[in-house]
Amino acid sequence: MKKIKGGITAPKGFKASGMHCGIKKSGKKDLALICSDVMANAAATFTSNKVKAAPILVSMEHIKSGKAQAIIANSGCANACTGSDGLEDAQIMAKATASALNINGENVLVASTGSIGSKLPLKEILNGIRILSKRVSVSGGGEAADAILTTDTRRKEIAVQIKAGGRTITIGGIAKGAGMIAPNMATLFSFITTDADVHSSNLKNYLKESVDKSFNMTVVDRDTSTNDCVFILANGMAKNKALRGKDEKEFKQALDLVCEYLAKEIARDGEGATKLIEVRVAGAKSVNDAKLIARSVAGSDLVKSAIFGEDPNFGRIMAALGYSGADVKQDLTSVYIGDTQVVNGGKAVFFDQKEAKKHLKGKEVLINIILAQGASIATAWGCDLTYEYVKINAQYHT
């Protein structure tokens, strides 16, 4: 497996583009189009929030066929809580994209992100779709990656290659997300493409497994958005043999790498963040317990604040793992901040404060929790809670 350049358009047969169509007052790119030269098998995961945006409802319907050929996505307006008008607008986006690309409207997935409650400027979007359909290219993946960003500070993209099924297979992905990030699939956008030939039912299983280990283990502020989704399109242009045994394992590992990389980039770029937090849990009774603890600690406002202040306050870590809902035996629990042990057998230990603070001054902070109750493990990612996070969200709507 190796990383390569190209992002979403690195796999054979995929093109993309992005532009400013008129949604964002800033003039930044706000409309992205991704398409495959041929019909692709497809799978998706969607937000668990019961308040779902119009594009989510449309895409949930379209993905039932297990097929897709294009994704149209806008930023700057969520098209959420907009009633039947918003639903019609999302359907019009899909139909307009299909018409411009000469494909079936039900094979277009739609996504929107931005402020909730505002209607889409449909005229501008439809004009943008016409322009983008003529501009899509293999070199346009970066533009698409930029066009889906909101409060993000940078582009998030990756591509990897493997040898499987007798062919070279490529997987590419882009993502957006910096705020409203909580582990309830999925508080973000991520669009993934591959030229592998993978049956849609297998693709659905692979995606769910990868999402559960990556995006669903990412926490910025414990708010689950109304618009979140992960789409994957597999167009089969690598012409590989069926993925079985070792080849299937290789593909799943590559997909895991893509999803984990993008998930970590989202946590690293959390609104106002200065540090990436990685929480590793080992020795849990079950995977579910390990996940509960990892997410609880990574999402704790008090833990996040302590890390921003570079304070090795292990009491906050202990409290967060204790209220996680997992089966925890305090007298068996150990905690490390970086390489420095701060808790042993559930009790505070004397530790080198300078060494712990030195680790907390870095851009990446590691918390290791050892439960000594079983063999299950999990990892979650988050970021510190800063003054800038409050400022960004206090001013977001205006």
C-alpha positions, -999 to +999 in steps of 0.1 A: +000+000+000+013+035-009+000+070-007-002+088-040-013+123-052-047+130-067-073+127-040-108+120-051-098+118-088-068+095-084-089+063-092-095+056-129-126+071-144-133+098-119-135+136-126-143+165-104-144+203-101-154+231-077-163+267-080-179+297-063-214+298-076-227+326-053-237+310-020-209+323+001-205+360+005-168+355+010-164+345-026-148+311-016-157+280-036-191+266-026-202+240-052-185+207-060-192+181-086-177+146-086-186+121-113-176+087-127-172+080-164-193+048-159-220+037-135-206+028-101-216+006-072-222+028-042-228+028-005-234+055+021-238+062+058-259+091+071-263+112+103-283+095+131-298+129+139-336+126+137-337+161+122-323+154+087-316+179+060-334+177+026-303+165+007-299+136+032-334+125+026-329+126-012-296+107-010-310+081+013-336+074-013-312+074-042-287+051-026-312+023-022-304+010-056-267+005-046-257+026-077-245+061-083-226+080-109-222+115-095-222+136-063-233+173-062-224+191-030-227+227-018-213+245+012-226+277+028-262+266+031-274+234+048-308+232+032-320+219+066-353+227+083-366+241+050-397+219+046-411+207+013-395+236-006-360+224+006-368+189-004-378+200-039-347+221-042-325+191-033-343+170-059-339+197-085-301+197-078-300+160-085-321+163-117-300+193-130-268+174-124-281+144-142-293+164-171-259+182-174-241+149-173-266+129-194-272+104-167-302+092-146-313+116-118-316+087-093-279+080-097-269+114-083-262+118-046-268+153-031-251+169+000-253+203+015-235+220+045-237+254+062-261+274+082-294+256+091-328+272+081-319+291+050-331+283+015-307+275-013-300+302-039-312+277-065-307+299-095-270+304-087-266+267-080-282+256-112-259+279-132-230+265-113-240+229-121-240+238-158-205+253-156-191+225-135-204+198-158-182+212-185-152+218-163-149+184-145-115+169-150-089+145-135-071+176-121-102+190-105-102+170-073-086+197-053-111+222-063-139+199-052-122+194-019-120+232-013-156+237-024-171+216+004-153+234+033-171+256+058-152+266+090-124+243+080-090+259+077-076+236+051-083+210+024-086+174+035-077+147+008-059+115+004-053+087-022-037+053-018-029+024-041-028-014-035-023-045-056-053-067-053-074-090-075-046-091-100-047-053-106-036-020-092-065-005-073-068+031-062-089+046-034-092+084-031-111+106-006-120+141+005-137+153+036-149+184+054-156+190+090-144+212+119-175+218+141-206+198+150-184+167+151-197+138+173-195+100+170-229+093+156-222+088+119-214+110+106-208+145+116-191+156+085-189+150+047-166+125+032-167+114-004-146+083-014-140+069-048-123+037-060-118+021-093-121-014-077-148-037-088-167-043-055-203-055-052-225-029-036-235-052-007-199-058+001-191-021-003-218-012+022-203-036+048-168-024+042-178+012+045-197+007+077-168-011+093-144+016+083-167+044+095-172+028+129-134+027+134-127+062+121-154+089+116-175+075+144-145+077+167-139+114+161-152+141+185-149+179+184-179+192+203-203+163+207-229+179+185-244+157+158-252+176+126-283+173+104-265+170+072-237+145+076-229+117+053-201+095+038-205+083+002-183+057-016-184+050-053-167+020-069-167+021-107-148-012-114-125+004-140-095-013-124-110-045-138-098-066-109-109-101-101-133-106-072-117-096-039-114-126-017-091-137+012-059-116+012-070-093-015-102-085+003-082-078+035-058-055+016-088-035+002-104-031+036-071-020+052-067+006+024-102+019+030-096+020+067-064+040+061-083+065+040-111+069+065-088+071+095-066+097+078-096+119+069-111+115+104-079+125+121-076+155+098-111+166+108-102+163+145-068+181+139-087+209+122-115+212+148-128+247+152-102+268+170-081+237+177-044+239+185-038+202+193-049+168+180-059+144+209-056+107+205-071+085+232-061+048+231-080+023+253-066-012+259-077-041+281-114-035+279-140-063+284-155-056+250-150-034+219-181-014+228-167-006+263-134+004+247-152+027+223-174+042+250-144+052+271-122+065+242-150+087+229-160+099+264-124+110+272-118+125+238-151+144+240-149+157+275-150+195+277-129+194+309-102+171+294-101+192+262-098+224+283-070+209+304-051+199+273-055+234+258-041+248+291-013+221+290-023+209+324-018+172+332-050+170+351-055+132+351-086+136+374-106+148+345-095+117+324-106+094+353-139+112+356-146+110+319-138+073+316-159+066+348-191+082+335-187+067+300-212+039+306-186+012+302-177-015+327-147+000+345-129-013+376-111+016+391-085-004+410-073-020+378-071+012+357-039+029+346-035+061+326-006+076+307-002+111+293+023+104+265+049+082+281+043+095+316+022+073+339-002+094+360-026+068+374-018+032+385-044+009+399-069+037+400-047+059+422-026+089+415+011+082+413+041+106+416+051+117+382+074+142+365+052+172+359+077+188+336+078+157+313+040+155+312+037+192+304+063+189+277+042+163+260+011+185+263+029+214+246+031+194+214+007+195+185-004+159+191-014+147+226-016+109+234-036+095+263-032+058+269-058+041+292-052+005+303-082-012+319-067-047+326-102-063+322-100-080+288-084-079+254-105-053+235-091-020+222-103+012+206-089+046+196-107+080+194-096+114+182-105+148+193-090+183+198-085+208+225-112+233+235-100+269+230-113+305+232-114+306+195-140+278+194-164+299+214-157+329+192-163+310+160-196+296+171-208+327+188-205+345+155-213+316+131-249+325+121-242+361+115 
